[in-house]
Amino acid sequence: MLKSSEKTGTNEYTVTVSFSAEAFNNALNKAYLRQKNRINVPGFRKGKAPRHLIERMYGEGFFYNDALDALFPAEYDSVLEETGIDPVDSPRDFEVTEVGKDGATLTFKVTVRPVIEIADYKGLSAVKPSAEVTDADVDADLEKRRENNAREMDVDDRGTQKGDIATIDFEGFVDGVAFAGGKGEDYDLELGSGSFVPGFEEQVEGHAIGDEFDVNVTFPEEYAEELAGKDAVFKVKVKGIKVKQLPELDDEFAKDVSEFDTLEELRADIRKTLTESRAASAKSTFENEIYTKLSNLVDAEIPECMIEHAIDNMISEFKYNISSQGIPFEQYLSYFGMDEDKLRETYRDRAERDVRIELALQKIADLEGIEITEEDLDAEYAAMAERYKMDVEDVKKAVAADSLTKELRARKAGELVMENAVEEEETETDAAADGEE
């Protein structure tokens, strides 16, 4: 039974519960019955030694922990129902303050959901980027398609030029010593692509097939640590030159690269696709900024465990996405010189923001009296069954109604926030920033 529940921290309660002598002794007997077959007592076969002899031999408290472990879950559920405590983590810091023939008393701590106040969540404003598509945007898309469908033609009567593909052998040296990763053979380098160390491609320009020469460069300071800021010499030989021959931009091109018969039809489809993509991106950017402002309205101390749980979910999703691409998680991290602790730290700010948004939406749902009906739940279960190609009843077993209700209330609260959000007019500075991204 509950003896006391006291708030002992910003988001913490200390709870004391007691178990009667009868309940505790029954639990001790059950613990004895579960364990007796594994206990050796001289003069008895396993499973035949009486409880009092085992306790005399191993100590009176031999079965205490097992008994308390068995009693606690039901008592904990009763405490939550009686006190209305809303835990966000497992109970912790257990301390047995009394135990014996007269029963047991147990004290523990519970981290609870922060109690927040929120106002001014209607009328939040943010810039919504323009989704306008210009003729130049369509032209740029067409040019990429031409590049992707270009033919490569060999050239042997001149030196290399910007835009050419030069087939080269190369080997790099620092202080006269070759370095790892600095050698290549029959490498196709598009001059002007910026794919090599700054200054390298410009020094290849003008050289003809068969030319052998040195290229002198300085590695950038932000390069790999062992080469950053160092001067290097590359021994280079040009072995071939190719030029890209772009297809004519006409109706035949449209037929070759698309389902359309004319260039104008292709241009119209590109404009439509770009417009839809930019509209979706603009909507996402706008909503993300509104949610960030909503999170900033939550002025509360967030329990560390809530942030850690959010990070756990992000890491799990990240691991799933990586593994689905056939890349071992640890190997992926090693590519970027990271470990899981560093990765977790990169998620921290986003995780705290997401927790604040969750708290805000739950509070808004309460303030707005948002209710979820049986029809709402049935519709969502049906949608989930369709989405995951599962039977509805199996979905209901996997997703508890209480959990889904909370999710739907938050979703409706989010819709209310967005319906009342204000789109600010994009300035030239905003548009320039969008372009840089």
LINBELSUL-V469071 format. One record per residue. N is the residue number from 1. RES is the residue in three letters. NEAR is the number of other ideal C-beta (glycine too) atoms within 12 Angstrom. Layout:
n = (N;N)
res = (RES;RES)
near = (NEAR;NEAR)
This chain:
n = (1;2;3;4;5;6;7;8;9;10;11;12;13;14;15;16;17;18;19;20;21;22;23;24;25;26;27;28;29;30;31;32;33;34;35;36;37;38;39;40;41;42;43;44;45;46;47;48;49;50;51;52;53;54;55;56;57;58;59;60;61;62;63;64;65;66;67;68;69;70;71;72;73;74;75;76;77;78;79;80;81;82;83;84;85;86;87;88;89;90;91;92;93;94;95;96;97;98;99;100;101;102;103;104;105;106;107;108;109;110;111;112;113;114;115;116;117;118;119;120;121;122;123;124;125;126;127;128;129;130;131;132;133;134;135;136;137;138;139;140;141;142;143;144;145;146;147;148;149;150;151;152;153;154;155;156;157;158;159;160;161;162;163;164;165;166;167;168;169;170;171;172;173;174;175;176;177;178;179;180;181;182;183;184;185;186;187;188;189;190;191;192;193;194;195;196;197;198;199;200;201;202;203;204;205;206;207;208;209;210;211;212;213;214;215;216;217;218;219;220;221;222;223;224;225;226;227;228;229;230;231;232;233;234;235;236;237;238;239;240;241;242;243;244;245;246;247;248;249;250;251;252;253;254;255;256;257;258;259;260;261;262;263;264;265;266;267;268;269;270;271;272;273;274;275;276;277;278;279;280;281;282;283;284;285;286;287;288;289;290;291;292;293;294;295;296;297;298;299;300;301;302;303;304;305;306;307;308;309;310;311;312;313;314;315;316;317;318;319;320;321;322;323;324;325;326;327;328;329;330;331;332;333;334;335;336;337;338;339;340;341;342;343;344;345;346;347;348;349;350;351;352;353;354;355;356;357;358;359;360;361;362;363;364;365;366;367;368;369;370;371;372;373;374;375;376;377;378;379;380;381;382;383;384;385;386;387;388;389;390;391;392;393;394;395;396;397;398;399;400;401;402;403;404;405;406;407;408;409;410;411;412;413;414;415;416;417;418;419;420;421;422;423;424;425;426;427;428;429;430;431;432;433;434;435;436;437)
res = (MET;LEU;LYS;SER;SER;GLU;LYS;THR;GLY;THR;ASN;GLU;TYR;THR;VAL;THR;VAL;SER;PHE;SER;ALA;GLU;ALA;PHE;ASN;ASN;ALA;LEU;ASN;LYS;ALA;TYR;LEU;ARG;GLN;LYS;ASN;ARG;ILE;ASN;VAL;PRO;GLY;PHE;ARG;LYS;GLY;LYS;ALA;PRO;ARG;HIS;LEU;ILE;GLU;ARG;MET;TYR;GLY;GLU;GLY;PHE;PHE;TYR;ASN;ASP;ALA;LEU;ASP;ALA;LEU;PHE;PRO;ALA;GLU;TYR;ASP;SER;VAL;LEU;GLU;GLU;THR;GLY;ILE;ASP;PRO;VAL;ASP;SER;PRO;ARG;ASP;PHE;GLU;VAL;THR;GLU;VAL;GLY;LYS;ASP;GLY;ALA;THR;LEU;THR;PHE;LYS;VAL;THR;VAL;ARG;PRO;VAL;ILE;GLU;ILE;ALA;ASP;TYR;LYS;GLY;LEU;SER;ALA;VAL;LYS;PRO;SER;ALA;GLU;VAL;THR;ASP;ALA;ASP;VAL;ASP;ALA;ASP;LEU;GLU;LYS;ARG;ARG;GLU;ASN;ASN;ALA;ARG;GLU;MET;ASP;VAL;ASP;ASP;ARG;GLY;THR;GLN;LYS;GLY;ASP;ILE;ALA;THR;ILE;ASP;PHE;GLU;GLY;PHE;VAL;ASP;GLY;VAL;ALA;PHE;ALA;GLY;GLY;LYS;GLY;GLU;ASP;TYR;ASP;LEU;GLU;LEU;GLY;SER;GLY;SER;PHE;VAL;PRO;GLY;PHE;GLU;GLU;GLN;VAL;GLU;GLY;HIS;ALA;ILE;GLY;ASP;GLU;PHE;ASP;VAL;ASN;VAL;THR;PHE;PRO;GLU;GLU;TYR;ALA;GLU;GLU;LEU;ALA;GLY;LYS;ASP;ALA;VAL;PHE;LYS;VAL;LYS;VAL;LYS;GLY;ILE;LYS;VAL;LYS;GLN;LEU;PRO;GLU;LEU;ASP;ASP;GLU;PHE;ALA;LYS;ASP;VAL;SER;GLU;PHE;ASP;THR;LEU;GLU;GLU;LEU;ARG;ALA;ASP;ILE;ARG;LYS;THR;LEU;THR;GLU;SER;ARG;ALA;ALA;SER;ALA;LYS;SER;THR;PHE;GLU;ASN;GLU;ILE;TYR;THR;LYS;LEU;SER;ASN;LEU;VAL;ASP;ALA;GLU;ILE;PRO;GLU;CYS;MET;ILE;GLU;HIS;ALA;ILE;ASP;ASN;MET;ILE;SER;GLU;PHE;LYS;TYR;ASN;ILE;SER;SER;GLN;GLY;ILE;PRO;PHE;GLU;GLN;TYR;LEU;SER;TYR;PHE;GLY;MET;ASP;GLU;ASP;LYS;LEU;ARG;GLU;THR;TYR;ARG;ASP;ARG;ALA;GLU;ARG;ASP;VAL;ARG;ILE;GLU;LEU;ALA;LEU;GLN;LYS;ILE;ALA;ASP;LEU;GLU;GLY;ILE;GLU;ILE;THR;GLU;GLU;ASP;LEU;ASP;ALA;GLU;TYR;ALA;ALA;MET;ALA;GLU;ARG;TYR;LYS;MET;ASP;VAL;GLU;ASP;VAL;LYS;LYS;ALA;VAL;ALA;ALA;ASP;SER;LEU;THR;LYS;GLU;LEU;ARG;ALA;ARG;LYS;ALA;GLY;GLU;LEU;VAL;MET;GLU;ASN;ALA;VAL;GLU;GLU;GLU;GLU;THR;GLU;THR;ASP;ALA;ALA;ALA;ASP;GLY;GLU;GLU)
near = (22;26;24;21;26;18;18;19;17;17;28;28;32;28;37;29;39;27;35;19;18;15;24;35;24;19;31;37;23;21;28;29;21;19;26;28;16;16;27;18;24;12;11;17;12;15;18;16;25;18;28;16;19;31;26;13;18;21;11;16;20;24;33;29;21;24;33;35;23;26;35;29;16;18;31;26;17;19;30;23;13;17;24;15;30;21;27;28;25;16;30;19;19;23;19;26;20;21;27;19;16;15;28;38;28;35;30;34;28;35;33;31;30;30;21;29;17;31;16;19;33;22;20;31;20;29;25;30;30;25;26;19;26;18;15;14;23;26;19;18;28;32;20;17;25;25;21;16;23;22;16;21;16;19;23;18;10;17;21;35;23;20;23;35;33;44;30;39;25;36;26;31;24;27;12;12;15;17;22;13;17;29;18;23;14;16;25;24;37;28;31;20;19;14;17;31;33;19;20;34;31;22;27;41;28;19;30;23;22;18;25;19;24;21;34;22;29;20;28;18;12;11;21;19;12;15;25;16;17;24;21;36;28;35;24;37;26;36;28;27;34;27;24;27;18;21;23;16;24;19;19;17;26;27;17;20;25;24;11;20;16;18;27;18;18;29;28;20;25;30;26;19;19;27;22;16;18;23;20;17;21;27;21;19;26;31;26;25;27;35;31;25;30;40;31;21;28;33;18;25;22;33;30;22;26;32;31;23;27;30;29;20;21;28;28;19;17;25;21;14;15;21;16;12;13;10;18;13;25;16;14;22;22;15;12;15;11;19;16;21;13;15;26;25;19;19;28;22;19;24;30;29;29;29;36;33;36;36;39;39;36;33;30;35;29;21;21;23;12;25;16;26;15;14;12;21;27;20;17;29;32;19;19;25;21;14;13;15;10;18;15;22;14;14;24;20;14;17;25;14;21;12;17;25;24;26;25;32;31;30;25;27;35;30;20;26;38;31;17;20;28;19;24;18;15;22;13;12;12;23;20;13;14;22;15;8;10)
